[in-house]
Amino acid sequence: MELTRLIVKGGVISPGELKEVVNIALEEGLDSISFGSRQDIIFPKGFKSLDKTTLGKHHFVYPDQKSGNNIVSSYVSTDIFRNTNWLTGNRFLYILEEFKEQPKLKVNITDPKQQLVPLFTGHLNFIASDNEDYWYLYIRLPKWEKMEIYPVLLYTWDLAKIYYEIEKISEEESVDIEILFSLLSEALDTNNRTIDKPLNVPFYPFPYYEGMNRMGIDQYWLGLYWRNNLYDLDFLKEMCDLCFECKIGKISITPWKSFIIKGIPKDRKLEWEKFLGKRGINVRHSLLELNWHLPVAMEWALNLKTFLVRTLDQFDISTYGLNFGISEYNRNGHYFTSIVIEKNELPTALESIKIRDTFNVLFAKNFDPNTREYIVHSQDIDKLELPTILIELSRKYFEELGNNTTETIENLQKKEKAPQEIYQCEECLTLYNSEYGDERQGIPKGILFTDLGDDYCCSLCEAPKSNFRILETVEH
């Protein structure tokens, strides 16, 4: 799918900038725009004919380009959801302003006490600590197999220059976390601080982010979500004018294909409600509708979500606190929702035959996506079986809710280094579980996967040992 993206740094855009973008889209003959999972703006039909010299400061990335990644930030959550005390919206804006050049790597700048914006989906993930103006940094460069923590806390006003130095270093081969730390220490004079305690990411239920909600004593915030992620340009243009009248300076894009307007004056609330009502805008979708992450412009994913939401709604099932993702099969398994529905790849030999799609269902450990540890629940499932499985998992979530102690990220990393117990073949999805061994190949119970010879292959499809991925780890 060829899409043109507009980079919106940190997901923060002024009404004036958005109105300019809307006018550009209208001139191109579009009637709507969409929002992406990295808080950017997406144009379904692209901008093939646009004169790039007229774009001014707007940073468009065309289908044939790889010119930059967006910075994701949790600025959108400040003042409306729980947050780290010292981390204000203004601090986010100051930090974002320091990033003068468009990053080549994915950068996340987030508050760990909010649940709306994912923490670990970037190559570099700056996460606020309890120490004022100091940040953890979790790094997973494109060629790295796992995420590593930078060994010191970083000062707010050093984040941008540290990023740009890492961007340069990352182009070199064979850079690990120790080399990276050494090179940065030599190249930069930074105000670091010792890590006095591991990052603790508390689990909170996924928040309801739509509708008109109170913000402080005399203001409101408004969350807007459209089911098809096609936001009408005429509506957006009129909305920007209303923002001007109310002296609202920023509009925030969420990673959930929606946006939030903060700071609506109390005496203008009725005016906004009339504006939405005249336009027929629904601002009270159920959480079951709001808590899905879908790939942009993938009609099959939107159709599947619609089917699942309608079916689950008939059963009157609560999914409060959970969020769901739909994706094509992801070999790397990098997700950020509680429950994931993977659409399996169709084998090349069967592409000419019309067969029904099958799906895998995974869930995050403790249903907390910040653990980055996913467990396979079901494999090769037909679409009609999915609602029953999601109901089963939602019940499991509520049964376990409150029973799990919060784990630090460092403890989770230690578990990643513990002996692996369950591996899965990426070709045919066959499991190797050390508890059972591999009877077909004469491997007894208790033999760890890491202790198998390099000549071990899958019992079903004969894929080599290197084609297996870790599914679950257990400490001994």
Secondary structure, 3 states (H helix, E strand, C coil): CCCEEECCHHHEECHHHHHHHHHHHHHCCCCEEEECCCCCEEECCCCCCCCHHHCCCCCEECCCCCCCCCEEECHHHCCCCCCCCCCCHHHHHHHHHHCCCCCCCCEEEECCCCCCCCCCCCCEEEEECCCCCEEEEEECCCCCCCCEECCEEEEHHHHHHHHHHHHHHCCCCCCCHHHHHHHHHHHCCCCCEECCCCCECCCCCECCCCEEEEECCCEEEEEEECCCCCEEHHHHHHHHHHHHHCCCCCEEECCCCEEEEEEEEHHHHHHHHHHHHHHCCCCCCCHHHHCEECCCCCHHHHHHHHHHHHHHHHCCCCCCECCEEEEECCCCCCCCCCEEEEECCCCHHHCCCCCCCEEEEEEEHHHCHHHCCEEEEEEEEEHHHHHHHHHHHHHHHHHHCCCCCCCEHHHHHHHHHCCEEEEEECCCCCEEECCCEEHHHCECCCCCHHHCCCCCECCCCCCEHHHEEEEEECCC
